[in-house]
Structures are given as structure tokens and as C-alpha cells.
Amino acid sequence: MTKISTISFTENGDKLNKAIAERLTGKADISVSLKGARTEGLAEWTAREFKTADALIFIGAAGIAVRAIAPFIERKDKDPAVIVCDELGRYVIPVLSGHIGGANELASRLAELIHAEPVITTATDINNIWAVDTWAVKHGYAIENIEAIRYVSSALLRHEKVGIKSDMHDGISEIFNGEEIPAGLVYGDTEAEAGISISPYIKDTWSHTLHLIPKCLVIGAGSRKGAESGNLEKLIERIFKENALSLKAVSDIATIDIKKDETAIIDLAEKLEVPLKIYSAEELNALPDRFSFDESEFVRKTTGTDNVCERSAVKCALERGSGQDAEIIINKTKGDAVTAALARYR
């Protein structure tokens, strides 16, 4: 559930703060800081909540919020949504992370709940132009290069054509899957200056290519007993660099049960912040016959299956892809006492 932290500075602000919390109860995890009950300073509150909350709501002057958050702002794909309400609840103003962080959407919802007017200032919204970053977040795409968002948005605002390609979909209709196709988007290679690539690969098709990364890759991992912690990470970084792949596309790491306690594998899953999926030899051996693997008799004798990393990757990819469209895109690759393979799914 979304975590929203609210703070107020006057008696009127406290009343509105309580009303907001009441209306959002059940819709979000609400943390309320009232003037009449607060025991910490604004800087301390902001430092903590900016790191842990999905959204911050300041009830008071916009200048208070701006000064409070300024030391903590990093980048638009990491910062939380920040919203300001005046103490009488007349206006709701998103001031940070309007698209990726969802501040614009939350401000509109909040304004409806408290019968206020949302004050949206982002150019795409006020001109009724499709916002690619909002759409990307809604559909679960990671943004590889946020600096390219402005080129796509600026082109659309100028009513210029913007290219779009996907190796996850068959055409633009499948990309939008029943949604209205935004004006200005042209599927395939075009002469446009800006374009959008939906792929785990980093392909600069246009002068300004915005890379939207789908979660579609599974790392299958193997490790000798006691392999050093960073060995698998180094191997994966090399594989992804050599093949122009984005680490943001990784959804899971998978391995066999007898390797589940290996530090090299556990540490990589933690670093990439993805689940570690564990399978038995019996589960790995039961994969469909349509898959072929780089078989090793030594590995079979040691683990009970002929290829830990490839089979683990495929097994997890099949689960992620509902049993369809899984394929090995990087076969078993050896590193220092570790192995890895990549499987892709739709």
C-alpha cells in the first residue's frame, strides 16, 4: 500500500490534515504529523519521510515545502511525490515528481476528496499531451535514461512525430492494448529526432532515444561452494555490457536448492533488489523437451541436473511468462567460480 506522510503547521492546517487522513484511510498507509502533537523539527521529519514515504503532503505555504525538501532532492525517478495544500483546503499543488512519482494524479484525487482545485503546471498535462513517463510507470516499465523524456515530450508539444518500437509487442496496437494511441506516435523506424524503445536492449534508434525497460529477464545462477561475494556481480555486469542489455530488465535470479545459501548469489539478488527463486533438481529436470541445454555430466553428478544456470533461468521465466514464450538469450557463461545464463519471457 502507498505510504503517504502529511504535515501541518497551524490549527487550521491540523484540521485539514485530520480530514485528509480520514478520507485516505483504507486507500493508503497514512502517517500524520500535527502542529499540536509534533515533537521533532521540520528538517528531521522531512529527512526521514523523504526517504521512506511514497508521497509527502505539506499543508501550508509552498515556500515551506520547497525549502524543506530542497536538500534531499536527487532525481525524478527516485524522489517521492510532494504536494502542497493551503491550510483552508482551497488548492492542491504538486511540486515534485508530478509524473513518475505520481504527484499530479495524487493531487487530482486529493482535490476531489477535499473539494479543492488541483493546480497542475506540467506542460504535457495542461496542453492535454500524452505524458510518456506517467504511462511508463503505469505499465511497469523502468526508465533507463530519464534525461531523454524531455526530448519526447517537447517533440509532442511541438506536434512533431515521435517514433516508437518494441521487441515485446507486435505493432503499436498491441503496445497500447485497447488504450487510445497517443497523437504523434509512429511505429517503426522513422526520420523523427526522438523516439521510444521498449526493450531490454539499449538500442539508440533515434538521435534522442528514450529507453523503456520491461521486466522480462531472469538470471540463472550457479556457484561453486564458497565463491567470493562479488564474482557473480562482475560476471553479470560483463554479460549485460557486452550484449547492450539493461539490468533494469531483470525480474528474478534463480538457482538450485543446494546453492541457495551461496553468498555470491544472495548478494546479487539483494543488490538488484529482485527475488531469489529456488528450485529442486527434480523441478529443473522436468522442463519441457522443447528446450535444449548445455549438458554437463560433472554438474549432473554434483547437483542432480545437467545445467543449473540455464535450467533455473528457463524454469523461472516460464513461471513469469505463464508458461509461454520463454527462451534462453545468453547460454551458460563462466566467471570466477560462478556461472550465469539469461532467459527472456513475455
NUSEGU-427442 format. One record per residue (C-alpha): residue in one letter; x, y, z. Coordinates in Angstrom, 3 decimals, always signed. Layout:
BEGIN
<pator code="A" X="X" Y="Y" Z="Z"/>
...
END
This chain:
BEGIN
<pator code="M" X="+0.000" Y="+0.000" Z="+0.000"/>
<pator code="T" X="+1.205" Y="+3.502" Z="-0.842"/>
<pator code="K" X="+2.710" Y="+5.350" Z="+2.127"/>
<pator code="I" X="+1.639" Y="+8.997" Z="+2.408"/>
<pator code="S" X="+3.058" Y="+11.321" Z="+5.063"/>
<pator code="T" X="+1.276" Y="+14.567" Z="+5.904"/>
<pator code="I" X="+2.424" Y="+17.561" Z="+7.953"/>
<pator code="S" X="+0.665" Y="+20.751" Z="+9.055"/>
<pator code="F" X="+1.769" Y="+23.925" Z="+10.822"/>
<pator code="T" X="-1.351" Y="+25.756" Z="+12.081"/>
<pator code="E" X="-4.623" Y="+24.943" Z="+13.822"/>
<pator code="N" X="-6.496" Y="+25.198" Z="+10.534"/>
<pator code="G" X="-3.828" Y="+23.067" Z="+8.925"/>
<pator code="D" X="-4.223" Y="+20.424" Z="+11.615"/>
<pator code="K" X="-7.966" Y="+20.263" Z="+10.949"/>
<pator code="L" X="-7.375" Y="+19.754" Z="+7.239"/>
<pator code="N" X="-4.615" Y="+17.233" Z="+7.974"/>
<pator code="K" X="-7.009" Y="+15.127" Z="+10.032"/>
<pator code="A" X="-9.683" Y="+15.388" Z="+7.343"/>
<pator code="I" X="-7.241" Y="+14.245" Z="+4.661"/>
<pator code="A" X="-6.101" Y="+11.322" Z="+6.784"/>
<pator code="E" X="-9.730" Y="+10.303" Z="+7.361"/>
<pator code="R" X="-10.537" Y="+10.390" Z="+3.646"/>
<pator code="L" X="-7.409" Y="+8.453" Z="+2.675"/>
<pator code="T" X="-7.803" Y="+5.766" Z="+5.332"/>
<pator code="G" X="-8.014" Y="+2.388" Z="+3.640"/>
<pator code="K" X="-6.631" Y="+3.817" Z="+0.405"/>
<pator code="A" X="-3.079" Y="+4.393" Z="+1.666"/>
<pator code="D" X="-0.825" Y="+3.951" Z="+4.696"/>
<pator code="I" X="-1.113" Y="+7.389" Z="+6.323"/>
<pator code="S" X="+1.417" Y="+8.970" Z="+8.695"/>
<pator code="V" X="+0.187" Y="+12.260" Z="+10.199"/>
<pator code="S" X="+2.307" Y="+14.989" Z="+11.798"/>
<pator code="L" X="+0.244" Y="+17.709" Z="+13.534"/>
<pator code="K" X="+1.472" Y="+21.054" Z="+14.853"/>
<pator code="G" X="-0.225" Y="+20.388" Z="+18.150"/>
<pator code="A" X="+1.430" Y="+16.995" Z="+18.698"/>
<pator code="R" X="+4.811" Y="+17.213" Z="+16.939"/>
<pator code="T" X="+7.981" Y="+16.712" Z="+18.974"/>
<pator code="E" X="+10.521" Y="+16.984" Z="+16.132"/>
<pator code="G" X="+11.628" Y="+19.721" Z="+13.789"/>
<pator code="L" X="+10.612" Y="+20.077" Z="+10.159"/>
<pator code="A" X="+14.098" Y="+19.213" Z="+8.881"/>
<pator code="E" X="+14.190" Y="+15.977" Z="+10.860"/>
<pator code="W" X="+10.702" Y="+14.976" Z="+9.724"/>
<pator code="T" X="+11.446" Y="+15.754" Z="+6.087"/>
<pator code="A" X="+14.763" Y="+13.888" Z="+6.078"/>
<pator code="R" X="+13.075" Y="+10.713" Z="+7.312"/>
<pator code="E" X="+9.852" Y="+10.850" Z="+5.341"/>
<pator code="F" X="+11.528" Y="+11.852" Z="+2.065"/>
<pator code="K" X="+13.431" Y="+8.570" Z="+2.170"/>
<pator code="T" X="+10.617" Y="+6.285" Z="+3.329"/>
<pator code="A" X="+7.314" Y="+7.685" Z="+2.004"/>
<pator code="D" X="+5.870" Y="+7.456" Z="-1.492"/>
<pator code="A" X="+4.282" Y="+10.888" Z="-1.124"/>
<pator code="L" X="+4.593" Y="+13.908" Z="+1.190"/>
<pator code="I" X="+1.744" Y="+16.370" Z="+1.694"/>
<pator code="F" X="+2.631" Y="+19.759" Z="+3.196"/>
<pator code="I" X="-0.341" Y="+21.731" Z="+4.485"/>
<pator code="G" X="+0.806" Y="+25.330" Z="+4.481"/>
<pator code="A" X="+2.790" Y="+27.748" Z="+2.340"/>
<pator code="A" X="+4.517" Y="+26.340" Z="-0.750"/>
<pator code="G" X="+7.759" Y="+28.043" Z="+0.289"/>
<pator code="I" X="+7.887" Y="+25.943" Z="+3.462"/>
<pator code="A" X="+7.713" Y="+22.753" Z="+1.421"/>
<pator code="V" X="+10.261" Y="+23.906" Z="-1.159"/>
<pator code="R" X="+12.842" Y="+24.854" Z="+1.441"/>
<pator code="A" X="+12.236" Y="+21.681" Z="+3.444"/>
<pator code="I" X="+12.708" Y="+19.252" Z="+0.551"/>
<pator code="A" X="+15.490" Y="+21.110" Z="-1.307"/>
<pator code="P" X="+18.435" Y="+19.369" Z="+0.430"/>
<pator code="F" X="+17.038" Y="+15.912" Z="-0.322"/>
<pator code="I" X="+16.060" Y="+16.111" Z="-3.999"/>
<pator code="E" X="+18.029" Y="+13.623" Z="-6.119"/>
<pator code="R" X="+16.364" Y="+12.685" Z="-9.407"/>
<pator code="K" X="+12.881" Y="+12.353" Z="-10.807"/>
<pator code="D" X="+12.870" Y="+8.545" Z="-10.919"/>
<pator code="K" X="+13.735" Y="+8.330" Z="-7.220"/>
<pator code="D" X="+12.145" Y="+11.306" Z="-5.459"/>
<pator code="P" X="+8.737" Y="+10.876" Z="-3.819"/>
<pator code="A" X="+5.681" Y="+12.826" Z="-4.851"/>
<pator code="V" X="+5.451" Y="+16.142" Z="-2.990"/>
<pator code="I" X="+2.188" Y="+18.062" Z="-2.740"/>
<pator code="V" X="+1.245" Y="+21.347" Z="-1.080"/>
<pator code="C" X="-2.243" Y="+22.265" Z="+0.205"/>
<pator code="D" X="-3.132" Y="+25.648" Z="+1.615"/>
<pator code="E" X="-4.468" Y="+25.430" Z="+5.173"/>
<pator code="L" X="-8.048" Y="+26.161" Z="+4.091"/>
<pator code="G" X="-8.018" Y="+23.368" Z="+1.537"/>
<pator code="R" X="-8.708" Y="+25.556" Z="-1.494"/>
<pator code="Y" X="-5.801" Y="+24.428" Z="-3.680"/>
<pator code="V" X="-3.768" Y="+21.257" Z="-4.113"/>
<pator code="I" X="-0.422" Y="+21.780" Z="-5.860"/>
<pator code="P" X="+2.022" Y="+19.043" Z="-6.930"/>
<pator code="V" X="+5.541" Y="+20.478" Z="-6.641"/>
<pator code="L" X="+7.812" Y="+17.460" Z="-7.194"/>
<pator code="S" X="+7.695" Y="+14.181" Z="-9.121"/>
<pator code="G" X="+4.470" Y="+15.004" Z="-10.906"/>
<pator code="H" X="+4.639" Y="+12.171" Z="-13.431"/>
<pator code="I" X="+6.952" Y="+9.356" Z="-12.315"/>
<pator code="G" X="+6.224" Y="+9.828" Z="-8.629"/>
<pator code="G" X="+2.513" Y="+10.283" Z="-9.274"/>
<pator code="A" X="+2.140" Y="+13.714" Z="-7.663"/>
<pator code="N" X="-0.174" Y="+15.021" Z="-10.392"/>
<pator code="E" X="-2.512" Y="+12.048" Z="-10.126"/>
<pator code="L" X="-2.494" Y="+12.137" Z="-6.323"/>
<pator code="A" X="-3.145" Y="+15.891" Z="-6.315"/>
<pator code="S" X="-6.170" Y="+15.432" Z="-8.554"/>
<pator code="R" X="-7.512" Y="+12.611" Z="-6.359"/>
<pator code="L" X="-6.912" Y="+14.596" Z="-3.184"/>
<pator code="A" X="-8.559" Y="+17.704" Z="-4.608"/>
<pator code="E" X="-11.653" Y="+15.670" Z="-5.382"/>
<pator code="L" X="-11.730" Y="+14.235" Z="-1.858"/>
<pator code="I" X="-11.497" Y="+17.613" Z="-0.100"/>
<pator code="H" X="-13.400" Y="+19.618" Z="-2.770"/>
<pator code="A" X="-10.377" Y="+21.708" Z="-3.709"/>
<pator code="E" X="-8.913" Y="+22.853" Z="-7.015"/>
<pator code="P" X="-5.856" Y="+20.964" Z="-8.313"/>
<pator code="V" X="-3.180" Y="+23.271" Z="-9.706"/>
<pator code="I" X="-1.292" Y="+21.251" Z="-12.310"/>
<pator code="T" X="+1.584" Y="+23.047" Z="-14.046"/>
<pator code="T" X="+3.372" Y="+20.395" Z="-16.128"/>
<pator code="A" X="+3.286" Y="+21.293" Z="-19.819"/>
<pator code="T" X="+2.028" Y="+17.956" Z="-21.149"/>
<pator code="D" X="-0.901" Y="+17.917" Z="-18.737"/>
<pator code="I" X="-2.104" Y="+21.461" Z="-19.280"/>
<pator code="N" X="-1.821" Y="+21.001" Z="-23.063"/>
<pator code="N" X="-3.555" Y="+17.607" Z="-22.949"/>
<pator code="I" X="-0.480" Y="+15.871" Z="-24.384"/>
<pator code="W" X="+0.377" Y="+12.252" Z="-23.601"/>
<pator code="A" X="+2.962" Y="+12.023" Z="-20.777"/>
<pator code="V" X="+5.317" Y="+9.152" Z="-21.592"/>
<pator code="D" X="+6.797" Y="+8.943" Z="-18.078"/>
<pator code="T" X="+3.388" Y="+8.639" Z="-16.426"/>
<pator code="W" X="+2.413" Y="+5.960" Z="-18.944"/>
<pator code="A" X="+5.683" Y="+4.076" Z="-18.405"/>
<pator code="V" X="+5.206" Y="+3.910" Z="-14.642"/>
<pator code="K" X="+1.575" Y="+2.829" Z="-15.022"/>
<pator code="H" X="+2.612" Y="-0.085" Z="-17.240"/>
<pator code="G" X="+5.586" Y="-1.190" Z="-15.182"/>
<pator code="Y" X="+8.420" Y="-0.017" Z="-17.433"/>
<pator code="A" X="+11.658" Y="+1.200" Z="-15.882"/>
<pator code="I" X="+13.139" Y="+4.314" Z="-17.453"/>
<pator code="E" X="+16.778" Y="+3.813" Z="-18.363"/>
<pator code="N" X="+17.605" Y="+7.405" Z="-19.292"/>
<pator code="I" X="+15.250" Y="+9.919" Z="-17.727"/>
<pator code="E" X="+17.061" Y="+12.798" Z="-19.425"/>
<pator code="A" X="+15.528" Y="+11.693" Z="-22.741"/>
<pator code="I" X="+11.957" Y="+12.236" Z="-21.500"/>
<pator code="R" X="+12.154" Y="+15.941" Z="-22.298"/>
<pator code="Y" X="+13.007" Y="+15.285" Z="-25.954"/>
<pator code="V" X="+9.948" Y="+13.078" Z="-26.418"/>
<pator code="S" X="+7.640" Y="+15.440" Z="-24.554"/>
<pator code="S" X="+8.994" Y="+18.529" Z="-26.328"/>
<pator code="A" X="+8.506" Y="+16.935" Z="-29.742"/>
<pator code="L" X="+4.915" Y="+16.015" Z="-28.929"/>
<pator code="L" X="+4.245" Y="+19.522" Z="-27.619"/>
<pator code="R" X="+5.543" Y="+20.874" Z="-30.946"/>
<pator code="H" X="+3.185" Y="+18.427" Z="-32.715"/>
<pator code="E" X="+6.151" Y="+16.605" Z="-34.279"/>
<pator code="K" X="+6.244" Y="+12.893" Z="-34.981"/>
<pator code="V" X="+7.834" Y="+10.633" Z="-32.346"/>
<pator code="G" X="+8.941" Y="+7.126" Z="-33.206"/>
<pator code="I" X="+8.149" Y="+4.081" Z="-31.099"/>
<pator code="K" X="+9.392" Y="+0.491" Z="-31.365"/>
<pator code="S" X="+9.028" Y="-2.581" Z="-29.206"/>
<pator code="D" X="+10.502" Y="-6.050" Z="-29.423"/>
<pator code="M" X="+7.952" Y="-7.128" Z="-26.814"/>
<pator code="H" X="+4.884" Y="-6.388" Z="-28.950"/>
<pator code="D" X="+3.614" Y="-6.885" Z="-32.480"/>
<pator code="G" X="+2.813" Y="-3.357" Z="-33.538"/>
<pator code="I" X="+1.569" Y="-0.203" Z="-31.887"/>
<pator code="S" X="-1.942" Y="-1.526" Z="-31.235"/>
<pator code="E" X="-0.532" Y="-4.309" Z="-29.078"/>
<pator code="I" X="+1.659" Y="-1.840" Z="-27.178"/>
<pator code="F" X="-1.374" Y="+0.182" Z="-26.133"/>
<pator code="N" X="-3.662" Y="-2.841" Z="-25.844"/>
<pator code="G" X="-7.010" Y="-1.119" Z="-26.259"/>
<pator code="E" X="-5.895" Y="+2.277" Z="-24.997"/>
<pator code="E" X="-6.132" Y="+5.278" Z="-27.257"/>
<pator code="I" X="-2.923" Y="+5.582" Z="-29.276"/>
<pator code="P" X="-1.379" Y="+8.983" Z="-28.499"/>
<pator code="A" X="-1.321" Y="+11.506" Z="-31.324"/>
<pator code="G" X="+2.090" Y="+11.912" Z="-32.920"/>
<pator code="L" X="+3.455" Y="+8.419" Z="-32.291"/>
<pator code="V" X="+4.641" Y="+6.499" Z="-35.353"/>
<pator code="Y" X="+5.561" Y="+2.825" Z="-35.086"/>
<pator code="G" X="+8.842" Y="+1.587" Z="-36.538"/>
<pator code="D" X="+11.935" Y="+3.323" Z="-37.812"/>
<pator code="T" X="+11.177" Y="+6.899" Z="-38.778"/>
<pator code="E" X="+13.123" Y="+10.032" Z="-39.505"/>
<pator code="A" X="+11.942" Y="+11.537" Z="-36.230"/>
<pator code="E" X="+14.512" Y="+13.146" Z="-33.954"/>
<pator code="A" X="+13.069" Y="+11.498" Z="-30.841"/>
<pator code="G" X="+11.678" Y="+8.049" Z="-30.248"/>
<pator code="I" X="+10.770" Y="+5.433" Z="-27.659"/>
<pator code="S" X="+12.306" Y="+1.974" Z="-27.473"/>
<pator code="I" X="+10.541" Y="-0.711" Z="-25.401"/>
<pator code="S" X="+13.134" Y="-3.421" Z="-24.980"/>
<pator code="P" X="+15.602" Y="-4.955" Z="-22.523"/>
<pator code="Y" X="+18.273" Y="-3.935" Z="-25.057"/>
<pator code="I" X="+19.726" Y="-0.436" Z="-25.218"/>
<pator code="K" X="+19.223" Y="+0.457" Z="-28.873"/>
<pator code="D" X="+19.720" Y="+4.051" Z="-29.961"/>
<pator code="T" X="+17.379" Y="+4.030" Z="-32.935"/>
<pator code="W" X="+16.805" Y="+7.806" Z="-32.922"/>
<pator code="S" X="+19.000" Y="+10.807" Z="-32.149"/>
<pator code="H" X="+17.193" Y="+11.018" Z="-28.823"/>
<pator code="T" X="+16.003" Y="+7.547" Z="-27.812"/>
<pator code="L" X="+14.041" Y="+7.093" Z="-24.598"/>
<pator code="H" X="+14.604" Y="+3.567" Z="-23.325"/>
<pator code="L" X="+11.659" Y="+1.983" Z="-21.516"/>
<pator code="I" X="+12.750" Y="-1.289" Z="-19.968"/>
<pator code="P" X="+10.270" Y="-4.113" Z="-19.386"/>
<pator code="K" X="+10.836" Y="-6.641" Z="-16.617"/>
<pator code="C" X="+11.437" Y="-9.668" Z="-18.816"/>
<pator code="L" X="+14.788" Y="-11.267" Z="-17.941"/>
<pator code="V" X="+15.714" Y="-13.967" Z="-15.444"/>
<pator code="I" X="+19.299" Y="-14.601" Z="-14.378"/>
<pator code="G" X="+20.007" Y="-18.273" Z="-13.803"/>
<pator code="A" X="+22.971" Y="-18.602" Z="-11.467"/>
<pator code="G" X="+25.407" Y="-21.302" Z="-10.423"/>
<pator code="S" X="+28.240" Y="-21.101" Z="-7.941"/>
<pator code="R" X="+30.962" Y="-23.238" Z="-6.512"/>
<pator code="K" X="+30.780" Y="-23.602" Z="-2.761"/>
<pator code="G" X="+32.193" Y="-20.507" Z="-1.083"/>
<pator code="A" X="+32.662" Y="-18.396" Z="-4.231"/>
<pator code="E" X="+33.504" Y="-14.793" Z="-3.381"/>
<pator code="S" X="+30.616" Y="-12.425" Z="-2.996"/>
<pator code="G" X="+31.320" Y="-10.120" Z="-5.919"/>
<pator code="N" X="+32.178" Y="-12.773" Z="-8.502"/>
<pator code="L" X="+28.668" Y="-13.236" Z="-9.850"/>
<pator code="E" X="+28.045" Y="-9.492" Z="-9.916"/>
<pator code="K" X="+31.184" Y="-8.975" Z="-12.036"/>
<pator code="L" X="+30.116" Y="-11.707" Z="-14.451"/>
<pator code="I" X="+26.621" Y="-10.264" Z="-14.833"/>
<pator code="E" X="+27.923" Y="-6.745" Z="-15.382"/>
<pator code="R" X="+30.183" Y="-8.063" Z="-18.154"/>
<pator code="I" X="+27.402" Y="-10.070" Z="-19.804"/>
<pator code="F" X="+24.988" Y="-7.141" Z="-19.789"/>
<pator code="K" X="+27.573" Y="-4.671" Z="-21.063"/>
<pator code="E" X="+28.750" Y="-6.946" Z="-23.888"/>
<pator code="N" X="+25.170" Y="-7.558" Z="-25.015"/>
<pator code="A" X="+23.854" Y="-3.997" Z="-24.541"/>
<pator code="L" X="+21.258" Y="-5.142" Z="-22.013"/>
<pator code="S" X="+19.780" Y="-3.159" Z="-19.140"/>
<pator code="L" X="+19.986" Y="-4.545" Z="-15.609"/>
<pator code="K" X="+16.614" Y="-2.881" Z="-15.008"/>
<pator code="A" X="+15.081" Y="-5.684" Z="-17.109"/>
<pator code="V" X="+15.938" Y="-8.341" Z="-14.515"/>
<pator code="S" X="+12.888" Y="-9.569" Z="-12.609"/>
<pator code="D" X="+14.403" Y="-12.534" Z="-10.757"/>
<pator code="I" X="+17.511" Y="-14.567" Z="-10.033"/>
<pator code="A" X="+17.054" Y="-18.327" Z="-9.985"/>
<pator code="T" X="+19.179" Y="-21.248" Z="-8.836"/>
<pator code="I" X="+19.019" Y="-24.787" Z="-7.471"/>
<pator code="D" X="+18.191" Y="-25.501" Z="-3.826"/>
<pator code="I" X="+21.666" Y="-26.772" Z="-2.911"/>
<pator code="K" X="+23.086" Y="-23.351" Z="-3.913"/>
<pator code="K" X="+20.516" Y="-21.209" Z="-2.112"/>
<pator code="D" X="+22.949" Y="-20.215" Z="+0.654"/>
<pator code="E" X="+25.805" Y="-19.158" Z="-1.607"/>
<pator code="T" X="+26.807" Y="-15.581" Z="-0.786"/>
<pator code="A" X="+27.606" Y="-14.650" Z="-4.395"/>
<pator code="I" X="+24.038" Y="-15.450" Z="-5.455"/>
<pator code="I" X="+22.291" Y="-13.964" Z="-2.422"/>
<pator code="D" X="+24.269" Y="-10.722" Z="-2.614"/>
<pator code="L" X="+23.461" Y="-10.186" Z="-6.286"/>
<pator code="A" X="+19.740" Y="-10.632" Z="-5.658"/>
<pator code="E" X="+19.924" Y="-8.098" Z="-2.844"/>
<pator code="K" X="+21.897" Y="-5.617" Z="-4.944"/>
<pator code="L" X="+19.451" Y="-5.842" Z="-7.845"/>
<pator code="E" X="+16.510" Y="-5.838" Z="-5.395"/>
<pator code="V" X="+14.862" Y="-8.825" Z="-7.078"/>
<pator code="P" X="+13.511" Y="-12.115" Z="-5.688"/>
<pator code="L" X="+15.735" Y="-15.188" Z="-5.486"/>
<pator code="K" X="+13.816" Y="-18.210" Z="-6.793"/>
<pator code="I" X="+14.907" Y="-21.662" Z="-5.642"/>
<pator code="Y" X="+14.185" Y="-24.949" Z="-7.443"/>
<pator code="S" X="+14.906" Y="-28.597" Z="-6.786"/>
<pator code="A" X="+16.803" Y="-30.789" Z="-9.243"/>
<pator code="E" X="+13.556" Y="-32.640" Z="-9.906"/>
<pator code="E" X="+11.787" Y="-29.419" Z="-10.898"/>
<pator code="L" X="+14.642" Y="-28.400" Z="-13.188"/>
<pator code="N" X="+14.778" Y="-31.822" Z="-14.836"/>
<pator code="A" X="+11.045" Y="-31.712" Z="-15.578"/>
<pator code="L" X="+11.271" Y="-28.814" Z="-18.044"/>
<pator code="P" X="+9.592" Y="-29.319" Z="-21.448"/>
<pator code="D" X="+11.550" Y="-31.194" Z="-24.127"/>
<pator code="R" X="+11.432" Y="-28.185" Z="-26.480"/>
<pator code="F" X="+14.313" Y="-26.624" Z="-24.571"/>
<pator code="S" X="+17.902" Y="-27.730" Z="-25.114"/>
<pator code="F" X="+20.674" Y="-27.148" Z="-22.612"/>
<pator code="D" X="+24.452" Y="-27.229" Z="-22.490"/>
<pator code="E" X="+24.687" Y="-30.539" Z="-20.627"/>
<pator code="S" X="+27.478" Y="-31.371" Z="-18.184"/>
<pator code="E" X="+27.861" Y="-34.814" Z="-16.674"/>
<pator code="F" X="+30.003" Y="-33.382" Z="-13.886"/>
<pator code="V" X="+27.282" Y="-30.896" Z="-12.956"/>
<pator code="R" X="+24.694" Y="-33.677" Z="-13.070"/>
<pator code="K" X="+26.676" Y="-35.804" Z="-10.615"/>
<pator code="T" X="+27.230" Y="-32.827" Z="-8.315"/>
<pator code="T" X="+23.765" Y="-31.246" Z="-8.347"/>
<pator code="G" X="+21.356" Y="-33.782" Z="-9.799"/>
<pator code="T" X="+20.754" Y="-31.805" Z="-13.000"/>
<pator code="D" X="+22.911" Y="-31.262" Z="-16.092"/>
<pator code="N" X="+22.854" Y="-27.431" Z="-16.148"/>
<pator code="V" X="+21.915" Y="-25.345" Z="-13.136"/>
<pator code="C" X="+22.007" Y="-21.813" Z="-14.541"/>
<pator code="E" X="+20.225" Y="-22.409" Z="-17.867"/>
<pator code="R" X="+17.534" Y="-24.645" Z="-16.416"/>
<pator code="S" X="+16.918" Y="-22.320" Z="-13.459"/>
<pator code="A" X="+16.575" Y="-19.324" Z="-15.748"/>
<pator code="V" X="+14.125" Y="-21.113" Z="-18.045"/>
<pator code="K" X="+12.078" Y="-22.541" Z="-15.163"/>
<pator code="C" X="+11.572" Y="-19.107" Z="-13.622"/>
<pator code="A" X="+10.938" Y="-17.447" Z="-16.996"/>
<pator code="L" X="+8.203" Y="-19.977" Z="-17.759"/>
<pator code="E" X="+6.531" Y="-19.148" Z="-14.450"/>
<pator code="R" X="+6.818" Y="-15.429" Z="-15.084"/>
<pator code="G" X="+5.513" Y="-15.747" Z="-18.625"/>
<pator code="S" X="+2.592" Y="-18.025" Z="-17.744"/>
<pator code="G" X="+4.263" Y="-20.995" Z="-19.420"/>
<pator code="Q" X="+4.753" Y="-19.337" Z="-22.802"/>
<pator code="D" X="+7.408" Y="-17.530" Z="-24.812"/>
<pator code="A" X="+10.433" Y="-18.285" Z="-22.628"/>
<pator code="E" X="+13.792" Y="-18.504" Z="-24.374"/>
<pator code="I" X="+17.458" Y="-18.587" Z="-23.463"/>
<pator code="I" X="+19.141" Y="-15.481" Z="-24.839"/>
<pator code="I" X="+22.534" Y="-15.971" Z="-23.146"/>
<pator code="N" X="+23.744" Y="-19.519" Z="-22.686"/>
<pator code="K" X="+25.822" Y="-20.716" Z="-19.755"/>
<pator code="T" X="+28.691" Y="-18.287" Z="-19.256"/>
<pator code="K" X="+31.539" Y="-18.924" Z="-16.861"/>
<pator code="G" X="+33.084" Y="-16.463" Z="-14.448"/>
<pator code="D" X="+35.386" Y="-16.873" Z="-11.464"/>
<pator code="A" X="+33.832" Y="-19.896" Z="-9.700"/>
<pator code="V" X="+30.356" Y="-18.843" Z="-10.881"/>
<pator code="T" X="+28.140" Y="-19.370" Z="-13.942"/>
<pator code="A" X="+25.195" Y="-17.459" Z="-15.334"/>
<pator code="A" X="+22.610" Y="-17.689" Z="-18.097"/>
<pator code="L" X="+19.783" Y="-15.381" Z="-19.166"/>
<pator code="A" X="+16.252" Y="-16.333" Z="-20.122"/>
<pator code="R" X="+13.679" Y="-13.967" Z="-21.519"/>
<pator code="Y" X="+9.896" Y="-14.089" Z="-21.291"/>
<pator code="R" X="+6.921" Y="-12.056" Z="-22.411"/>
END
